[in-house]
Amino acid sequence: MLTAIDIGTLVTRTNDKGNIRPMITGTKTSVSRIVVLYKQGADAVEISRRISHLNLAQVYAALAYYHANRDEIETELAESDAEYWRLAELHSSKAELIYK
């Protein structure tokens, strides 16, 4: 007998380093990680190849979550991008002090 999977269980909101964010259930892979690859032009099959511990259903669930909650994920991506550039600037400033 085949066992059906409730697709609502494939993505859960998990505490990741102090932030509550949507993650692929049972993994440490965030929905936003899937979305970054998707926005770079990778389709679901390519994403599941690149992140080999995910199956196609998990990737499609992440993409469905993104399309249903676009504002939330876009805000998360913008915050991550801002933090990246803040840290890059901090690193650059420290490197200047060291090499002067």
N, CA, C and O atoms as a DFTB+ gen file, in Angstrom:
400 C
 N C O
     1  1       0.832      -1.177       0.000
     2  2       0.000       0.000       0.000
     3  2       0.882       1.248       0.000
     4  3       1.853       1.322       0.752
     5  1       0.554       2.202      -0.820
     6  2       1.291       3.463      -0.884
     7  2       0.876       4.374       0.265
     8  3      -0.289       4.404       0.663
     9  1       1.831       5.104       0.780
    10  2       1.557       6.055       1.845
    11  2       1.621       7.462       1.276
    12  3       2.635       7.861       0.702
    13  1       0.546       8.208       1.433
    14  2       0.511       9.584       0.956
    15  2       1.217      10.495       1.957
    16  3       1.178      10.262       3.165
    17  1       1.856      11.525       1.437
    18  2       2.544      12.504       2.273
    19  2       1.707      13.774       2.280
    20  3       1.326      14.286       1.227
    21  1       1.429      14.270       3.461
    22  2       0.731      15.546       3.606
    23  2       1.729      16.646       3.257
    24  3       2.689      16.865       3.996
    25  1       1.518      17.334       2.148
    26  2       2.507      18.312       1.697
    27  2       2.665      19.468       2.680
    28  3       3.679      20.166       2.660
    29  1       1.684      19.669       3.526
    30  2       1.795      20.706       4.547
    31  2       2.856      20.415       5.589
    32  3       3.214      21.291       6.377
    33  1       3.358      19.196       5.600
    34  2       4.393      18.835       6.579
    35  2       5.806      18.991       6.028
    36  3       6.773      18.772       6.759
    37  1       5.947      19.357       4.779
    38  2       7.269      19.420       4.150
    39  2       8.059      20.683       4.504
    40  3       9.286      20.694       4.410
    41  1       7.361      21.741       4.909
    42  2       8.012      22.986       5.317
    43  2       7.511      23.335       6.703
    44  3       6.306      23.346       6.954
    45  1       8.445      23.622       7.605
    46  2       8.077      24.038       8.963
    47  2       8.842      25.301       9.316
    48  3       9.916      25.573       8.778
    49  1       8.269      26.059      10.224
    50  2       8.947      27.260      10.715
    51  2       9.810      26.832      11.890
    52  3       9.302      26.331      12.893
    53  1      11.113      27.031      11.766
    54  2      12.085      26.515      12.718
    55  2      12.963      27.638      13.241
    56  3      13.255      28.596      12.526
    57  1      13.379      27.513      14.490
    58  2      14.311      28.469      15.058
    59  2      15.705      28.151      14.519
    60  3      16.293      27.121      14.850
    61  1      16.219      29.043      13.690
    62  2      17.539      28.866      13.080
    63  2      18.437      30.002      13.544
    64  3      18.356      31.116      13.027
    65  1      19.295      29.718      14.520
    66  2      20.239      30.718      15.041
    67  2      19.512      31.958      15.560
    68  3      19.935      33.086      15.308
    69  1      18.429      31.742      16.276
    70  2      17.694      32.849      16.865
    71  2      16.623      33.450      15.975
    72  3      15.869      34.315      16.421
    73  1      16.540      33.015      14.741
    74  2      15.523      33.519      13.813
    75  2      14.525      32.414      13.501
    76  3      14.917      31.288      13.197
    77  1      13.245      32.730      13.577
    78  2      12.214      31.778      13.170
    79  2      12.056      31.937      11.668
    80  3      11.681      33.002      11.176
    81  1      12.349      30.858      10.946
    82  2      12.266      30.942       9.487
    83  2      11.793      29.611       8.907
    84  3      11.965      28.560       9.523
    85  1      11.197      29.665       7.721
    86  2      10.721      28.429       7.088
    87  2      11.879      27.575       6.589
    88  3      12.770      28.047       5.883
    89  1      11.837      26.309       6.978
    90  2      12.884      25.351       6.636
    91  2      12.235      24.100       6.060
    92  3      11.070      23.813       6.334
    93  1      12.994      23.361       5.261
    94  2      12.542      22.060       4.796
    95  2      12.562      21.146       6.024
    96  3      13.603      20.976       6.659
    97  1      11.437      20.574       6.346
    98  2      11.295      19.749       7.545
    99  2      12.352      18.649       7.589
   100  3      12.579      17.938       6.611
   101  1      12.991      18.531       8.754
   102  2      13.977      17.483       8.960
   103  2      15.344      17.776       8.382
   104  3      16.222      16.913       8.399
   105  1      15.539      18.981       7.871
   106  2      16.835      19.369       7.306
   107  2      17.246      20.706       7.907
   108  3      16.502      21.312       8.677
   109  1      18.420      21.146       7.550
   110  2      18.876      22.484       7.931
   111  2      18.852      23.402       6.712
   112  3      19.579      24.394       6.661
   113  1      18.021      23.071       5.739
   114  2      17.925      23.841       4.504
   115  2      16.725      24.771       4.581
   116  3      15.590      24.334       4.772
   117  1      16.997      26.066       4.427
   118  2      15.918      27.054       4.488
   119  2      15.228      27.191       3.134
   120  3      15.793      26.882       2.085
   121  1      13.999      27.660       3.200
   122  2      13.262      27.969       1.967
   123  2      14.021      29.035       1.181
   124  3      14.085      28.981      -0.047
   125  1      14.589      29.994       1.888
   126  2      15.305      31.068       1.183
   127  2      16.508      30.539       0.391
   128  3      16.845      31.090      -0.657
   129  1      17.153      29.483       0.878
   130  2      18.265      28.896       0.114
   131  2      17.762      28.341      -1.214
   132  3      18.417      28.496      -2.245
   133  1      16.608      27.700      -1.186
   134  2      15.995      27.177      -2.415
   135  2      15.652      28.333      -3.343
   136  3      15.882      28.266      -4.550
   137  1      15.099      29.393      -2.766
   138  2      14.651      30.536      -3.561
   139  2      15.831      31.233      -4.242
   140  3      15.710      31.673      -5.385
   141  1      16.953      31.337      -3.561
   142  2      18.129      31.962      -4.185
   143  2      18.511      31.214      -5.456
   144  3      18.757      31.834      -6.490
   145  1      18.563      29.900      -5.385
   146  2      18.891      29.112      -6.578
   147  2      17.832      29.281      -7.666
   148  3      18.156      29.398      -8.848
   149  1      16.571      29.292      -7.257
   150  2      15.455      29.476      -8.187
   151  2      15.566      30.830      -8.898
   152  3      15.371      30.913     -10.111
   153  1      15.876      31.870      -8.154
   154  2      16.002      33.205      -8.737
   155  2      17.228      33.324      -9.632
   156  3      17.296      34.213     -10.481
   157  1      18.198      32.432      -9.444
   158  2      19.378      32.397     -10.316
   159  2      19.105      31.613     -11.595
   160  3      19.977      31.506     -12.457
   161  1      17.900      31.068     -11.722
   162  2      17.513      30.383     -12.949
   163  2      17.445      28.874     -12.869
   164  3      17.123      28.222     -13.863
   165  1      17.738      28.299     -11.709
   166  2      17.677      26.833     -11.577
   167  2      16.222      26.396     -11.421
   168  3      15.453      27.023     -10.692
   169  1      15.853      25.323     -12.106
   170  2      14.511      24.776     -11.917
   171  2      14.540      23.768     -10.773
   172  3      15.598      23.497     -10.206
   173  1      13.388      23.221     -10.440
   174  2      13.276      22.324      -9.282
   175  2      14.181      21.099      -9.415
   176  3      14.792      20.674      -8.434
   177  1      14.269      20.539     -10.597
   178  2      15.119      19.359     -10.803
   179  2      16.582      19.714     -10.563
   180  3      17.302      18.978      -9.888
   181  1      17.017      20.834     -11.110
   182  2      18.408      21.270     -10.917
   183  2      18.688      21.554      -9.439
   184  3      19.753      21.205      -8.931
   185  1      17.746      22.178      -8.758
   186  2      17.930      22.463      -7.334
   187  2      18.074      21.164      -6.546
   188  3      18.933      21.063      -5.670
   189  1      17.238      20.166      -6.851
   190  2      17.345      18.892      -6.124
   191  2      18.648      18.161      -6.467
   192  3      19.127      17.354      -5.670
   193  1      19.216      18.430      -7.622
   194  2      20.526      17.861      -7.953
   195  2      21.632      18.566      -7.171
   196  3      22.553      17.923      -6.667
   197  1      21.534      19.890      -7.075
   198  2      22.557      20.665      -6.367
   199  2      22.519      20.429      -4.859
   200  3      23.559      20.364      -4.203
   201  1      21.326      20.303      -4.328
   202  2      21.171      20.044      -2.890
   203  2      20.660      18.612      -2.787
   204  3      19.465      18.368      -2.620
   205  1      21.584      17.687      -2.890
   206  2      21.244      16.284      -3.126
   207  2      20.482      15.605      -1.999
   208  3      19.893      14.546      -2.217
   209  1      20.473      16.184      -0.797
   210  2      19.708      15.562       0.282
   211  2      18.222      15.908       0.219
   212  3      17.437      15.405       1.022
   213  1      17.828      16.764      -0.728
   214  2      16.412      17.109      -0.908
   215  2      15.827      16.344      -2.086
   216  3      16.481      16.155      -3.111
   217  1      14.592      15.913      -1.920
   218  2      13.911      15.296      -3.053
   219  2      13.071      16.348      -3.771
   220  3      12.914      17.468      -3.283
   221  1      12.551      15.994      -4.890
   222  2      11.809      16.938      -5.724
   223  2      10.581      17.494      -5.010
   224  3      10.263      18.674      -5.158
   225  1       9.894      16.664      -4.245
   226  2       8.714      17.132      -3.512
   227  2       9.094      18.221      -2.512
   228  3       8.359      19.195      -2.349
   229  1      10.222      18.066      -1.849
   230  2      10.666      19.071      -0.886
   231  2      10.990      20.396      -1.582
   232  3      10.661      21.465      -1.068
   233  1      11.623      20.325      -2.731
   234  2      11.951      21.540      -3.472
   235  2      10.677      22.234      -3.937
   236  3      10.546      23.449      -3.791
   237  1       9.743      21.479      -4.491
   238  2       8.478      22.077      -4.923
   239  2       7.711      22.661      -3.744
   240  3       7.061      23.696      -3.890
   241  1       7.772      22.023      -2.584
   242  2       7.100      22.554      -1.391
   243  2       7.714      23.898      -1.000
   244  3       6.996      24.836      -0.656
   245  1       9.043      23.986      -1.054
   246  2       9.719      25.245      -0.738
   247  2       9.322      26.334      -1.726
   248  3       9.079      27.475      -1.333
   249  1       9.256      25.984      -3.001
   250  2       8.869      26.971      -4.015
   251  2       7.405      27.385      -3.854
   252  3       7.067      28.554      -4.041
   253  1       6.544      26.439      -3.509
   254  2       5.141      26.776      -3.249
   255  2       5.039      27.709      -2.049
   256  3       4.273      28.673      -2.070
   257  1       5.815      27.420      -0.997
   258  2       5.818      28.291       0.181
   259  2       6.252      29.698      -0.223
   260  3       5.638      30.683       0.187
   261  1       7.294      29.787      -1.015
   262  2       7.776      31.096      -1.473
   263  2       6.695      31.855      -2.234
   264  3       6.455      33.032      -1.965
   265  1       6.050      31.195      -3.171
   266  2       5.036      31.883      -3.975
   267  2       3.820      32.277      -3.147
   268  3       3.151      33.263      -3.456
   269  1       3.530      31.517      -2.101
   270  2       2.396      31.839      -1.228
   271  2       2.771      32.895      -0.184
   272  3       1.891      33.554       0.369
   273  1       4.066      33.058       0.088
   274  2       4.535      33.963       1.145
   275  2       5.699      34.814       0.642
   276  3       6.710      34.982       1.324
   277  1       5.533      35.335      -0.546
   278  2       6.623      36.046      -1.216
   279  2       7.177      37.208      -0.395
   280  3       8.394      37.378      -0.315
   281  1       6.305      38.010       0.214
   282  2       6.783      39.167       0.979
   283  2       7.689      38.738       2.128
   284  3       8.725      39.359       2.368
   285  1       7.307      37.685       2.836
   286  2       8.108      37.188       3.955
   287  2       9.505      36.765       3.489
   288  3      10.507      37.140       4.099
   289  1       9.566      35.988       2.414
   290  2      10.852      35.473       1.942
   291  2      11.694      36.596       1.341
   292  3      12.905      36.633       1.559
   293  1      11.089      37.501       0.598
   294  2      11.839      38.621       0.021
   295  2      12.411      39.506       1.123
   296  3      13.524      40.014       0.987
   297  1      11.665      39.699       2.213
   298  2      12.177      40.465       3.355
   299  2      13.366      39.740       3.979
   300  3      14.377      40.366       4.298
   301  1      13.248      38.426       4.153
   302  2      14.342      37.632       4.711
   303  2      15.590      37.728       3.830
   304  3      16.703      37.872       4.337
   305  1      15.401      37.647       2.516
   306  2      16.540      37.742       1.599
   307  2      17.176      39.132       1.644
   308  3      18.400      39.258       1.605
   309  1      16.355      40.162       1.726
   310  2      16.882      41.530       1.795
   311  2      17.658      41.748       3.092
   312  3      18.703      42.399       3.084
   313  1      17.159      41.213       4.201
   314  2      17.859      41.338       5.479
   315  2      19.196      40.588       5.443
   316  3      20.202      41.080       5.954
   317  1      19.199      39.411       4.845
   318  2      20.440      38.635       4.725
   319  2      21.453      39.375       3.859
   320  3      22.643      39.405       4.173
   321  1      20.981      39.965       2.783
   322  2      21.856      40.711       1.885
   323  2      22.439      41.929       2.603
   324  3      23.631      42.210       2.477
   325  1      21.616      42.644       3.347
   326  2      22.096      43.808       4.099
   327  2      23.137      43.391       5.132
   328  3      24.143      44.078       5.308
   329  1      22.903      42.272       5.818
   330  2      23.869      41.772       6.803
   331  2      25.173      41.378       6.135
   332  3      26.245      41.633       6.684
   333  1      25.106      40.762       4.961
   334  2      26.313      40.405       4.214
   335  2      27.148      41.652       3.937
   336  3      28.353      41.667       4.186
   337  1      26.504      42.696       3.422
   338  2      27.247      43.903       3.060
   339  2      27.750      44.638       4.299
   340  3      28.808      45.265       4.250
   341  1      27.017      44.574       5.401
   342  2      27.478      45.183       6.650
   343  2      28.762      44.484       7.114
   344  3      29.733      45.144       7.485
   345  1      28.760      43.153       7.091
   346  2      29.936      42.392       7.507
   347  2      31.101      42.582       6.544
   348  3      32.255      42.643       6.969
   349  1      30.808      42.674       5.252
   350  2      31.864      42.911       4.260
   351  2      32.524      44.262       4.508
   352  3      33.746      44.380       4.431
   353  1      31.731      45.266       4.801
   354  2      32.270      46.599       5.086
   355  2      33.093      46.582       6.366
   356  3      34.164      47.187       6.423
   357  1      32.607      45.900       7.384
   358  2      33.343      45.771       8.643
   359  2      34.684      45.080       8.410
   360  3      35.712      45.523       8.921
   361  1      34.671      44.005       7.645
   362  2      35.901      43.285       7.328
   363  2      36.869      44.176       6.545
   364  3      38.069      44.195       6.818
   365  1      36.347      44.892       5.596
   366  2      37.170      45.771       4.770
   367  2      37.810      46.860       5.626
   368  3      38.985      47.181       5.450
   369  1      37.043      47.425       6.548
   370  2      37.557      48.469       7.431
   371  2      38.670      47.925       8.321
   372  3      39.688      48.586       8.524
   373  1      38.476      46.723       8.848
   374  2      39.504      46.117       9.695
   375  2      40.749      45.788       8.887
   376  3      41.864      45.959       9.379
   377  1      40.581      45.320       7.665
   378  2      41.724      45.002       6.809
   379  2      42.526      46.259       6.505
   380  3      43.755      46.213       6.463
   381  1      41.847      47.382       6.292
   382  2      42.547      48.632       6.036
   383  2      43.419      49.028       7.211
   384  3      44.547      49.484       7.024
   385  1      42.903      48.856       8.428
   386  2      43.665      49.185       9.632
   387  2      44.895      48.288       9.773
   388  3      45.961      48.749      10.181
   389  1      44.746      47.033       9.441
   390  2      45.846      46.079       9.579
   391  2      46.949      46.359       8.566
   392  3      48.131      46.280       8.902
   393  1      46.586      46.679       7.351
   394  2      47.563      46.811       6.269
   395  2      48.048      48.238       6.042
   396  3      48.721      48.503       5.045
   397  1      47.722      49.162       6.941
   398  2      48.205      50.536       6.781
   399  2      49.572      50.676       7.365
   400  3      50.150      51.762       7.329
